[in-house]
Amino acid sequence: MDAFDADALIDAAVADHRLGRRVRALFTPDPPSAAGSERRLRLVRGRADRFITNNATDFPKAIAEIQITYPSDLPEP
């Protein structure tokens, strides 16, 4: 299951946002979990396999507890 930070979800809501299209393509009929802070990330890590964020400063890929994915890493839909 994926978890999203708020900015990644905001980008997905913009119809022609270059990276938002990639995030939007991940949505299924089941709504995804959303997380917007490191504290919140700790709460979802037991359920989510991947955290999608455009905040590379606060969420480096070196975080071992969950796979950090940036929208630019996602395939073009």
Secondary structure, DSSP 4 states (H G I P E B T S, - for coil): -EEE-HHHHHHHHSTT-HHHHHHHTT--SSPPEE--SHHHHHHHTTT-SEEE-S-TTTS-TT-SSSEEE-GGGSPP-
